[in-house]
Amino acid sequence: MTKLLWLFNDKDSEAYVTGTFLPLVQAIPGAEGVALARVTASGMGEFPARFVVEARFADEDAMNDALATAEGRRISREIMESAGKGMEVVTLEDMD
């Protein structure tokens, strides 16, 4: 499984994340699941994210195929247009 995470570090970004960004991610074809989480605590002090949006794919190829669709390109455009919103993007691959 491959996961694509968008980390938002601005505490004032909740309306943007829930109203604008999350619907774009939910529209990606091929995603096996989409989740939104609010970071509530970190054992190491301040965590560099307030909200995490996660999309899960069968593998890296499925993720790349999904991002190449019109919906995936909309997310890329949104990221470019909102570069000042304190967003990080991380890709994870399960090791099992």
N, CA, C and O atoms as a printed pandas DataFrame, in Angstrom:
     atom_number atom_name residue_name chain_id  residue_number  x_coord  y_coord  z_coord
0              1         N          MET        A               1    0.851   -1.177    0.000
1              2        CA          MET        A               1    0.000    0.000    0.000
2              3         C          MET        A               1    0.890    1.230    0.000
3              4         O          MET        A               1    1.899    1.283    0.703
4              5         N          THR        A               2    0.500    2.227   -0.804
5              6        CA          THR        A               2    1.182    3.508   -0.851
6              7         C          THR        A               2    0.223    4.566   -0.340
7              8         O          THR        A               2   -0.959    4.572   -0.686
8              9         N          LYS        A               3    0.744    5.457    0.486
9             10        CA          LYS        A               3   -0.082    6.513    1.065
10            11         C          LYS        A               3    0.505    7.859    0.677
11            12         O          LYS        A               3    1.720    8.053    0.682
12            13         N          LEU        A               4   -0.366    8.764    0.348
13            14        CA          LEU        A               4    0.026   10.125    0.042
14            15         C          LEU        A               4   -0.573   11.003    1.130
15            16         O          LEU        A               4   -1.788   11.018    1.328
16            17         N          LEU        A               5    0.291   11.737    1.836
17            18        CA          LEU        A               5   -0.153   12.581    2.939
18            19         C          LEU        A               5    0.105   14.040    2.608
19            20         O          LEU        A               5    1.158   14.393    2.077
20            21         N          TRP        A               6   -0.859   14.876    2.924
21            22        CA          TRP        A               6   -0.688   16.311    2.849
22            23         C          TRP        A               6   -0.767   16.810    4.279
23            24         O          TRP        A               6   -1.770   16.594    4.959
24            25         N          LEU        A               7    0.274   17.470    4.738
25            26        CA          LEU        A               7    0.359   17.975    6.105
26            27         C          LEU        A               7    0.170   19.487    6.071
27            28         O          LEU        A               7    0.864   20.187    5.333
28            29         N          PHE        A               8   -0.754   19.982    6.857
29            30        CA          PHE        A               8   -1.039   21.415    6.920
30            31         C          PHE        A               8   -0.639   21.918    8.296
31            32         O          PHE        A               8   -1.113   21.398    9.306
32            33         N          ASN        A               9    0.221   22.917    8.351
33            34        CA          ASN        A               9    0.730   23.366    9.647
34            35         C          ASN        A               9    0.090   24.644   10.160
35            36         O          ASN        A               9    0.431   25.093   11.254
36            37         N          ASP        A              10   -0.797   25.229    9.432
37            38        CA          ASP        A              10   -1.427   26.471    9.858
38            39         C          ASP        A              10   -2.697   26.153   10.642
39            40         O          ASP        A              10   -3.623   25.538   10.112
40            41         N          LYS        A              11   -2.737   26.575   11.907
41            42        CA          LYS        A              11   -3.906   26.262   12.731
42            43         C          LYS        A              11   -5.184   26.909   12.201
43            44         O          LYS        A              11   -6.285   26.487   12.557
44            45         N          ASP        A              12   -5.047   27.921   11.360
45            46        CA          ASP        A              12   -6.214   28.587   10.790
46            47         C          ASP        A              12   -6.643   27.980    9.459
47            48         O          ASP        A              12   -7.513   28.534    8.787
48            49         N          SER        A              13   -6.048   26.851    9.064
49            50        CA          SER        A              13   -6.336   26.281    7.749
50            51         C          SER        A              13   -7.487   25.278    7.754
51            52         O          SER        A              13   -7.753   24.666    6.719
52            53         N          GLU        A              14   -8.176   25.087    8.868
53            54        CA          GLU        A              14   -9.233   24.075    8.931
54            55         C          GLU        A              14  -10.317   24.300    7.876
55            56         O          GLU        A              14  -10.738   23.348    7.220
56            57         N          ALA        A              15  -10.764   25.517    7.707
57            58        CA          ALA        A              15  -11.810   25.783    6.708
58            59         C          ALA        A              15  -11.307   25.463    5.305
59            60         O          ALA        A              15  -12.050   24.907    4.495
60            61         N          TYR        A              16  -10.061   25.804    5.007
61            62        CA          TYR        A              16   -9.488   25.498    3.698
62            63         C          TYR        A              16   -9.370   23.989    3.502
63            64         O          TYR        A              16   -9.745   23.465    2.454
64            65         N          VAL        A              17   -8.850   23.294    4.507
65            66        CA          VAL        A              17   -8.649   21.848    4.402
66            67         C          VAL        A              17   -9.980   21.131    4.209
67            68         O          VAL        A              17  -10.106   20.294    3.315
68            69         N          THR        A              18  -10.962   21.444    5.028
69            70        CA          THR        A              18  -12.241   20.728    4.959
70            71         C          THR        A              18  -13.114   21.191    3.803
71            72         O          THR        A              18  -13.839   20.385    3.219
72            73         N          GLY        A              19  -13.060   22.474    3.461
73            74        CA          GLY        A              19  -13.959   22.999    2.441
74            75         C          GLY        A              19  -13.422   22.982    1.025
75            76         O          GLY        A              19  -14.194   22.919    0.069
76            77         N          THR        A              20  -12.105   23.037    0.879
77            78        CA          THR        A              20  -11.505   23.112   -0.455
78            79         C          THR        A              20  -10.657   21.893   -0.776
79            80         O          THR        A              20  -10.884   21.227   -1.786
80            81         N          PHE        A              21   -9.683   21.596    0.074
81            82        CA          PHE        A              21   -8.699   20.584   -0.280
82            83         C          PHE        A              21   -9.227   19.156   -0.158
83            84         O          PHE        A              21   -9.030   18.352   -1.069
84            85         N          LEU        A              22   -9.888   18.828    0.938
85            86        CA          LEU        A              22  -10.396   17.472    1.144
86            87         C          LEU        A              22  -11.339   17.027    0.015
87            88         O          LEU        A              22  -11.205   15.899   -0.460
88            89         N          PRO        A              23  -12.280   17.858   -0.432
89            90        CA          PRO        A              23  -13.131   17.424   -1.550
90            91         C          PRO        A              23  -12.340   17.103   -2.820
91            92         O          PRO        A              23  -12.720   16.204   -3.571
92            93         N          LEU        A              24  -11.252   17.824   -3.068
93            94        CA          LEU        A              24  -10.415   17.511   -4.231
94            95         C          LEU        A              24   -9.795   16.124   -4.094
95            96         O          LEU        A              24   -9.768   15.354   -5.054
96            97         N          VAL        A              25   -9.299   15.808   -2.905
97            98        CA          VAL        A              25   -8.672   14.503   -2.668
98            99         C          VAL        A              25   -9.724   13.396   -2.747
99           100         O          VAL        A              25   -9.457   12.326   -3.294
100          101         N          GLN        A              26  -10.898   13.644   -2.213
101          102        CA          GLN        A              26  -11.965   12.639   -2.258
102          103         C          GLN        A              26  -12.395   12.314   -3.686
103          104         O          GLN        A              26  -12.946   11.242   -3.939
104          105         N          ALA        A              27  -12.149   13.220   -4.610
105          106        CA          ALA        A              27  -12.544   13.012   -6.009
106          107         C          ALA        A              27  -11.506   12.237   -6.820
107          108         O          ALA        A              27  -11.758   11.911   -7.980
108          109         N          ILE        A              28  -10.353   11.937   -6.240
109          110        CA          ILE        A              28   -9.307   11.226   -6.990
110          111         C          ILE        A              28   -9.771    9.802   -7.282
111          112         O          ILE        A              28  -10.086    9.052   -6.358
112          113         N          PRO        A              29   -9.815    9.421   -8.564
113          114        CA          PRO        A              29  -10.172    8.034   -8.888
114          115         C          PRO        A              29   -9.027    7.103   -8.507
115          116         O          PRO        A              29   -7.856    7.460   -8.638
116          117         N          GLY        A              30   -9.368    5.923   -8.042
117          118        CA          GLY        A              30   -8.350    4.934   -7.718
118          119         C          GLY        A              30   -7.881    4.959   -6.276
119          120         O          GLY        A              30   -7.167    4.054   -5.845
120          121         N          ALA        A              31   -8.267    5.971   -5.527
121          122        CA          ALA        A              31   -7.901    5.994   -4.114
122          123         C          ALA        A              31   -8.746    4.954   -3.382
123          124         O          ALA        A              31   -9.966    4.903   -3.541
124          125         N          GLU        A              32   -8.082    4.130   -2.581
125          126        CA          GLU        A              32   -8.794    3.086   -1.824
126          127         C          GLU        A              32   -9.345    3.615   -0.515
127          128         O          GLU        A              32  -10.054    2.905    0.198
128          129         N          GLY        A              33   -9.029    4.837   -0.203
129          130        CA          GLY        A              33   -9.558    5.465    0.991
130          131         C          GLY        A              33   -8.946    6.834    1.166
131          132         O          GLY        A              33   -7.806    7.077    0.772
132          133         N          VAL        A              34   -9.718    7.726    1.762
133          134        CA          VAL        A              34   -9.262    9.078    2.060
134          135         C          VAL        A              34   -9.643    9.365    3.497
135          136         O          VAL        A              34  -10.748    9.037    3.930
136          137         N          ALA        A              35   -8.721    9.984    4.244
137          138        CA          ALA        A              35   -8.994   10.293    5.647
138          139         C          ALA        A              35   -8.471   11.687    5.977
139          140         O          ALA        A              35   -7.514   12.170    5.371
140          141         N          LEU        A              36   -9.113   12.311    6.938
141          142        CA          LEU        A              36   -8.684   13.601    7.471
142          143         C          LEU        A              36   -8.484   13.427    8.969
143          144         O          LEU        A              36   -9.330   12.852    9.655
144          145         N          ALA        A              37   -7.369   13.924    9.465
145          146        CA          ALA        A              37   -7.107   13.849   10.903
146          147         C          ALA        A              37   -6.607   15.198   11.399
147          148         O          ALA        A              37   -5.927   15.937   10.687
148          149         N          ARG        A              38   -6.964   15.491   12.635
149          150        CA          ARG        A              38   -6.459   16.687   13.318
150          151         C          ARG        A              38   -5.373   16.209   14.281
151          152         O          ARG        A              38   -5.593   15.274   15.050
152          153         N          VAL        A              39   -4.222   16.838   14.241
153          154        CA          VAL        A              39   -3.142   16.506   15.169
154          155         C          VAL        A              39   -3.496   17.140   16.509
155          156         O          VAL        A              39   -3.692   18.351   16.608
156          157         N          THR        A              40   -3.575   16.289   17.547
157          158        CA          THR        A              40   -3.960   16.800   18.858
158          159         C          THR        A              40   -2.810   16.822   19.857
159          160         O          THR        A              40   -2.862   17.561   20.841
160          161         N          ALA        A              41   -1.776   16.023   19.620
161          162        CA          ALA        A              41   -0.644   16.005   20.548
162          163         C          ALA        A              41    0.557   15.349   19.882
163          164         O          ALA        A              41    0.420   14.584   18.927
164          165         N          SER        A              42    1.727   15.663   20.403
165          166        CA          SER        A              42    2.969   15.052   19.955
166          167         C          SER        A              42    3.843   14.834   21.171
167          168         O          SER        A              42    3.995   15.730   22.001
168          169         N          GLY        A              43    4.420   13.648   21.282
169          170        CA          GLY        A              43    5.293   13.335   22.413
170          171         C          GLY        A              43    6.591   14.115   22.402
171          172         O          GLY        A              43    7.294   14.169   23.411
172          173         N          MET        A              44    6.911   14.715   21.282
173          174        CA          MET        A              44    8.173   15.450   21.154
174          175         C          MET        A              44    7.955   16.957   21.112
175          176         O          MET        A              44    8.804   17.684   20.596
176          177         N          GLY        A              45    6.856   17.432   21.634
177          178        CA          GLY        A              45    6.594   18.865   21.612
178          179         C          GLY        A              45    5.765   19.253   20.412
179          180         O          GLY        A              45    4.854   18.526   20.016
180          181         N          GLU        A              46    6.073   20.389   19.835
181          182        CA          GLU        A              46    5.314   20.922   18.701
182          183         C          GLU        A              46    5.500   20.053   17.470
183          184         O          GLU        A              46    6.627   19.856   17.015
184          185         N          PHE        A              47    4.399   19.529   16.922
185          186        CA          PHE        A              47    4.440   18.731   15.704
186          187         C          PHE        A              47    4.269   19.672   14.521
187          188         O          PHE        A              47    3.507   20.634   14.614
188          189         N          PRO        A              48    4.958   19.423   13.410
189          190        CA          PRO        A              48    4.922   20.364   12.299
190          191         C          PRO        A              48    3.641   20.333   11.463
191          192         O          PRO        A              48    3.638   20.843   10.343
192          193         N          ALA        A              49    2.569   19.758   11.969
193          194        CA          ALA        A              49    1.313   19.748   11.211
194          195         C          ALA        A              49    0.137   19.866   12.169
195          196         O          ALA        A              49    0.185   19.379   13.299
196          197         N          ARG        A              50   -0.911   20.514   11.702
197          198        CA          ARG        A              50   -2.163   20.628   12.458
198          199         C          ARG        A              50   -3.227   19.687   11.913
199          200         O          ARG        A              50   -4.050   19.159   12.660
200          201         N          PHE        A              51   -3.197   19.482   10.582
201          202        CA          PHE        A              51   -4.161   18.611    9.929
202          203         C          PHE        A              51   -3.414   17.720    8.943
203          204         O          PHE        A              51   -2.434   18.143    8.330
204          205         N          VAL        A              52   -3.888   16.476    8.794
205          206        CA          VAL        A              52   -3.290   15.531    7.855
206          207         C          VAL        A              52   -4.410   14.976    6.981
207          208         O          VAL        A              52   -5.398   14.440    7.484
208          209         N          VAL        A              53   -4.243   15.110    5.676
209          210        CA          VAL        A              53   -5.150   14.479    4.710
210          211         C          VAL        A              53   -4.375   13.313    4.116
211          212         O          VAL        A              53   -3.238   13.478    3.673
212          213         N          GLU        A              54   -4.988   12.134    4.107
213          214        CA          GLU        A              54   -4.327   10.914    3.631
214          215         C          GLU        A              54   -5.158   10.263    2.535
215          216         O          GLU        A              54   -6.374   10.115    2.661
216          217         N          ALA        A              55   -4.479    9.878    1.456
217          218        CA          ALA        A              55   -5.112    9.080    0.399
218          219         C          ALA        A              55   -4.305    7.793    0.273
219          220         O          ALA        A              55   -3.076    7.826    0.226
220          221         N          ARG        A              56   -5.008    6.653    0.220
221          222        CA          ARG        A              56   -4.354    5.346    0.139
222          223         C          ARG        A              56   -4.576    4.736   -1.239
223          224         O          ARG        A              56   -5.666    4.812   -1.806
224          225         N          PHE        A              57   -3.502    4.122   -1.766
225          226        CA          PHE        A              57   -3.531    3.491   -3.084
226          227         C          PHE        A              57   -2.930    2.101   -2.985
227          228         O          PHE        A              57   -2.149    1.825   -2.075
228          229         N          ALA        A              58   -3.284    1.228   -3.907
229          230        CA          ALA        A              58   -2.782   -0.148   -3.904
230          231         C          ALA        A              58   -1.258   -0.175   -3.967
231          232         O          ALA        A              58   -0.623   -0.980   -3.287
232          233         N          ASP        A              59   -0.675    0.694   -4.773
233          234        CA          ASP        A              59    0.783    0.739   -4.914
234          235         C          ASP        A              59    1.167    2.069   -5.560
235          236         O          ASP        A              59    0.305    2.901   -5.844
236          237         N          GLU        A              60    2.456    2.259   -5.788
237          238        CA          GLU        A              60    2.937    3.520   -6.348
238          239         C          GLU        A              60    2.400    3.769   -7.757
239          240         O          GLU        A              60    2.069    4.901   -8.110
240          241         N          ASP        A              61    2.317    2.705   -8.561
241          242        CA          ASP        A              61    1.775    2.866   -9.915
242          243         C          ASP        A              61    0.329    3.356   -9.886
243          244         O          ASP        A              61   -0.051    4.224  -10.672
244          245         N          ALA        A              62   -0.480    2.795   -8.975
245          246        CA          ALA        A              62   -1.876    3.228   -8.852
246          247         C          ALA        A              62   -1.945    4.688   -8.421
247          248         O          ALA        A              62   -2.794    5.439   -8.901
248          249         N          MET        A              63   -1.054    5.092   -7.518
249          250        CA          MET        A              63   -1.023    6.482   -7.083
250          251         C          MET        A              63   -0.659    7.394   -8.249
251          252         O          MET        A              63   -1.316    8.410   -8.475
252          253         N          ASN        A              64    0.384    7.032   -8.988
253          254        CA          ASN        A              64    0.804    7.855  -10.123
254          255         C          ASN        A              64   -0.286    7.938  -11.193
255          256         O          ASN        A              64   -0.505    8.999  -11.778
256          257         N          ASP        A              65   -0.966    6.824  -11.448
257          258        CA          ASP        A              65   -2.077    6.829  -12.410
258          259         C          ASP        A              65   -3.182    7.772  -11.945
259          260         O          ASP        A              65   -3.739    8.527  -12.741
260          261         N          ALA        A              66   -3.492    7.722  -10.662
261          262        CA          ALA        A              66   -4.547    8.576  -10.116
262          263         C          ALA        A              66   -4.166   10.050  -10.214
263          264         O          ALA        A              66   -5.003   10.890  -10.540
264          265         N          LEU        A              67   -2.910   10.360   -9.932
265          266        CA          LEU        A              67   -2.474   11.756   -9.980
266          267         C          LEU        A              67   -2.386   12.290  -11.406
267          268         O          LEU        A              67   -2.358   13.503  -11.613
268          269         N          ALA        A              68   -2.341   11.397  -12.386
269          270        CA          ALA        A              68   -2.277   11.808  -13.789
270          271         C          ALA        A              68   -3.659   12.115  -14.366
271          272         O          ALA        A              68   -3.764   12.611  -15.488
272          273         N          THR        A              69   -4.712   11.824  -13.613
273          274        CA          THR        A              69   -6.074   12.100  -14.076
274          275         C          THR        A              69   -6.374   13.599  -13.950
275          276         O          THR        A              69   -5.607   14.350  -13.347
276          277         N          ALA        A              70   -7.483   14.011  -14.521
277          278        CA          ALA        A              70   -7.899   15.414  -14.402
278          279         C          ALA        A              70   -8.050   15.814  -12.935
279          280         O          ALA        A              70   -7.684   16.924  -12.551
280          281         N          GLU        A              71   -8.592   14.904  -12.112
281          282        CA          GLU        A              71   -8.775   15.198  -10.686
282          283         C          GLU        A              71   -7.423   15.344   -9.979
283          284         O          GLU        A              71   -7.244   16.225   -9.139
284          285         N          GLY        A              72   -6.481   14.473  -10.329
285          286        CA          GLY        A              72   -5.141   14.558   -9.748
286          287         C          GLY        A              72   -4.431   15.837  -10.156
287          288         O          GLY        A              72   -3.727   16.448   -9.353
288          289         N          ARG        A              73   -4.617   16.236  -11.398
289          290        CA          ARG        A              73   -4.007   17.486  -11.868
290          291         C          ARG        A              73   -4.634   18.693  -11.182
291          292         O          ARG        A              73   -3.957   19.700  -10.976
292          293         N          ARG        A              74   -5.914   18.612  -10.824
293          294        CA          ARG        A              74   -6.550   19.707  -10.073
294          295         C          ARG        A              74   -5.873   19.893   -8.718
295          296         O          ARG        A              74   -5.669   21.017   -8.261
296          297         N          ILE        A              75   -5.529   18.778   -8.086
297          298        CA          ILE        A              75   -4.832   18.868   -6.797
298          299         C          ILE        A              75   -3.464   19.507   -6.988
299          300         O          ILE        A              75   -3.069   20.364   -6.196
300          301         N          SER        A              76   -2.741   19.111   -8.013
301          302        CA          SER        A              76   -1.430   19.711   -8.279
302          303         C          SER        A              76   -1.552   21.217   -8.490
303          304         O          SER        A              76   -0.742   21.985   -7.972
304          305         N          ARG        A              77   -2.570   21.644   -9.255
305          306        CA          ARG        A              77   -2.778   23.079   -9.466
306          307         C          ARG        A              77   -3.098   23.783   -8.153
307          308         O          ARG        A              77   -2.601   24.877   -7.884
308          309         N          GLU        A              78   -3.927   23.150   -7.347
309          310        CA          GLU        A              78   -4.297   23.746   -6.059
310          311         C          GLU        A              78   -3.066   23.895   -5.171
311          312         O          GLU        A              78   -2.915   24.912   -4.494
312          313         N          ILE        A              79   -2.196   22.905   -5.166
313          314        CA          ILE        A              79   -0.971   22.982   -4.366
314          315         C          ILE        A              79   -0.111   24.150   -4.845
315          316         O          ILE        A              79    0.410   24.913   -4.032
316          317         N          MET        A              80    0.037   24.289   -6.157
317          318        CA          MET        A              80    0.847   25.382   -6.700
318          319         C          MET        A              80    0.230   26.743   -6.360
319          320         O          MET        A              80    0.949   27.684   -6.024
320          321         N          GLU        A              81   -1.085   26.847   -6.447
321          322        CA          GLU        A              81   -1.761   28.118   -6.185
322          323         C          GLU        A              81   -1.802   28.469   -4.707
323          324         O          GLU        A              81   -1.910   29.644   -4.355
324          325         N          SER        A              82   -1.717   27.479   -3.845
325          326        CA          SER        A              82   -1.829   27.726   -2.405
326          327         C          SER        A              82   -0.512   27.454   -1.689
327          328         O          SER        A              82   -0.505   27.053   -0.525
328          329         N          ALA        A              83    0.588   27.670   -2.374
329          330        CA          ALA        A              83    1.905   27.357   -1.803
330          331         C          ALA        A              83    2.146   28.050   -0.470
331          332         O          ALA        A              83    2.936   27.557    0.334
332          333         N          GLY        A              84    1.501   29.159   -0.213
333          334        CA          GLY        A              84    1.711   29.876    1.035
334          335         C          GLY        A              84    0.883   29.366    2.193
335          336         O          GLY        A              84    0.898   29.979    3.261
336          337         N          LYS        A              85    0.163   28.274    2.030
337          338        CA          LYS        A              85   -0.720   27.779    3.085
338          339         C          LYS        A              85   -0.028   26.835    4.053
339          340         O          LYS        A              85   -0.702   26.225    4.883
340          341         N          GLY        A              86    1.282   26.691    3.982
341          342        CA          GLY        A              86    1.995   25.849    4.936
342          343         C          GLY        A              86    1.726   24.371    4.755
343          344         O          GLY        A              86    1.416   23.678    5.724
344          345         N          MET        A              87    1.836   23.878    3.541
345          346        CA          MET        A              87    1.541   22.485    3.227
346          347         C          MET        A              87    2.826   21.726    2.922
347          348         O          MET        A              87    3.717   22.244    2.249
348          349         N          GLU        A              88    2.913   20.508    3.415
349          350        CA          GLU        A              88    3.977   19.571    3.058
350          351         C          GLU        A              88    3.315   18.340    2.452
351          352         O          GLU        A              88    2.198   17.987    2.831
352          353         N          VAL        A              89    3.989   17.688    1.522
353          354        CA          VAL        A              89    3.467   16.470    0.907
354          355         C          VAL        A              89    4.458   15.348    1.163
355          356         O          VAL        A              89    5.658   15.506    0.940
356          357         N          VAL        A              90    3.949   14.206    1.636
357          358        CA          VAL        A              90    4.787   13.063    1.982
358          359         C          VAL        A              90    4.183   11.806    1.333
359          360         O          VAL        A              90    2.967   11.616    1.357
360          361         N          THR        A              91    5.026   10.967    0.764
361          362        CA          THR        A              91    4.586    9.668    0.232
362          363         C          THR        A              91    5.161    8.580    1.124
363          364         O          THR        A              91    6.349    8.600    1.446
364          365         N          LEU        A              92    4.321    7.628    1.524
365          366        CA          LEU        A              92    4.730    6.499    2.366
366          367         C          LEU        A              92    4.444    5.203    1.652
367          368         O          LEU        A              92    3.469    5.097    0.909
368          369         N          GLU        A              93    5.283    4.222    1.871
369          370        CA          GLU        A              93    5.062    2.878    1.325
370          371         C          GLU        A              93    5.103    1.885    2.474
371          372         O          GLU        A              93    6.077    1.841    3.225
372          373         N          ASP        A              94    4.047    1.086    2.614
373          374        CA          ASP        A              94    4.025    0.054    3.664
374          375         C          ASP        A              94    5.163   -0.927    3.433
375          376         O          ASP        A              94    5.507   -1.235    2.292
376          377         N          MET        A              95    5.736   -1.407    4.505
377          378        CA          MET        A              95    6.899   -2.294    4.419
378          379         C          MET        A              95    6.547   -3.760    4.603
379          380         O          MET        A              95    7.451   -4.595    4.608
380          381         N          ASP        A              96    5.304   -4.105    4.752
381          382        CA          ASP        A              96    4.961   -5.520    4.955
382          383         C          ASP        A              96    4.688   -6.252    3.690
383          384         O          ASP        A              96    4.389   -7.445    3.719
